[in-house]
Amino acid sequence: MNTNLVSVTAISLALLLDNAPARKETPLAHPPGVSQASDVRHLKRTSQSGISYPLRAVIWDSAAFRELWRRSTSSQYDTASVPPVDFDRFMIVVAAMGLRPMLDGDIRIESVDRTGAVVRVRVTMNVLQDGCTLGAVAGYPLDVVQVPRSKAYDVIAFVEEYRPERCKR
């Protein structure tokens, strides 16, 4: 029997920054409440990132994106340069699982959609059960996606689904 654990983490961005300069608005490219897989562009999905702790983040500028990219490639042979992102039109969404001691899981940002002022990032985590592994080396699963930029004062909610999987022996 598979059980799903859904946790919701909401991050309210810029609600307290009344004096901050207004950000240029570009709503998500689809109607509210309708998820479009084509809106999500995966820039990096790996089981061997350099991010050793669980992380959910939204990145709004190139300096923060360069730092994330540097960290995500720090423990591997990946020499890919930082992809260009037009932060006037797009934002970056990140989901990292943290340390997986025996390569027994992966993470994926499935969709990003908006209903009213809430942007929902749907994340799935697949984890092998019963001591199964994909390898005898530690892994650091990570997914980095580019999506159309939302308003800076929207609430970003990460909705997570945990999917345990049985061994296929």
Residue pairs with C-beta under 8 A, 6 or more apart in sequence:
2 163
2 164
3 164
4 161
4 162
4 163
5 160
5 161
5 162
6 159
6 160
6 161
6 162
7 159
7 160
8 157
8 158
8 159
8 160
9 56
9 157
9 158
9 160
10 118
10 155
10 156
10 157
10 158
11 56
11 58
11 155
11 156
11 157
11 158
12 155
12 156
13 58
13 152
13 153
13 154
13 155
13 156
14 20
14 23
14 152
14 153
15 153
20 152
22 152
23 60
23 151
23 152
24 88
24 149
25 149
25 151
26 88
26 89
26 148
26 149
26 150
27 114
27 148
27 150
27 151
28 39
28 112
28 113
28 114
28 119
28 147
28 148
28 150
29 36
29 39
29 148
30 36
30 39
30 113
32 113
32 114
32 115
32 116
33 113
33 114
33 115
34 113
35 111
35 112
35 113
35 122
36 111
36 113
37 111
39 112
39 147
39 148
40 109
40 110
40 111
40 112
40 145
40 146
40 147
41 145
41 146
41 147
42 109
42 143
42 144
42 145
43 83
43 92
43 144
43 145
43 146
44 69
44 72
44 80
44 142
44 143
44 144
45 108
45 142
45 143
45 144
46 72
46 76
46 78
46 141
46 142
47 100
47 103
47 106
47 134
47 139
47 140
47 141
48 75
48 76
48 78
48 139
48 140
49 71
49 72
49 73
49 75
49 76
49 96
49 140
49 141
49 142
50 71
50 72
50 73
50 74
50 75
50 76
50 140
51 71
51 72
51 96
51 98
51 140
51 142
52 75
52 98
52 99
52 140
53 96
53 98
53 99
54 96
54 97
54 98
55 94
55 95
55 96
55 98
56 94
56 95
56 96
56 121
56 123
56 158
57 68
57 93
57 94
58 91
58 92
58 93
58 94
58 156
59 65
59 68
59 91
59 92
59 93
59 94
60 87
60 91
60 149
60 152
61 87
62 85
62 87
65 82
65 85
65 87
65 92
66 82
68 92
68 94
68 144
69 82
72 96
72 142
72 144
73 79
73 80
75 140
85 92
85 146
87 149
88 149
89 148
89 149
90 146
90 147
90 148
90 149
91 146
91 147
91 148
91 149
91 150
92 144
92 145
92 146
93 109
93 112
93 121
93 144
93 145
93 146
93 147
94 142
94 143
94 144
94 145
95 107
95 108
95 109
95 121
95 123
95 142
95 143
95 158
96 107
96 140
96 141
96 142
96 143
97 105
97 106
97 107
97 125
97 140
97 141
97 142
98 140
99 138
99 139
99 140
100 138
100 139
100 140
100 141
101 138
102 133
102 134
102 135
102 136
102 137
102 138
102 139
103 133
103 134
103 135
103 136
103 137
103 138
103 139
104 127
104 128
104 132
104 133
104 134
104 139
105 125
105 126
105 127
105 128
105 139
105 141
106 125
106 126
106 141
107 123
107 124
107 125
107 126
107 141
107 142
107 143
108 123
108 124
108 126
108 143
109 121
109 122
109 123
109 143
109 145
110 122
110 123
110 124
111 120
111 121
111 122
112 119
112 120
112 121
112 122
112 145
112 147
113 119
113 120
113 122
114 120
114 150
114 154
117 151
117 153
117 154
117 155
118 154
118 155
118 157
119 150
119 154
119 155
119 156
119 157
120 157
120 159
121 156
121 157
121 158
121 159
122 159
122 161
123 143
123 158
123 159
123 160
123 161
124 160
124 161
124 163
125 160
125 161
125 162
125 163
126 163
126 165
127 162
127 163
127 164
127 165
128 134
128 164
128 165
128 166
128 167
129 164
129 165
129 166
129 167
130 166
130 167
131 167
132 165
132 166
132 167
132 168
132 169
150 156
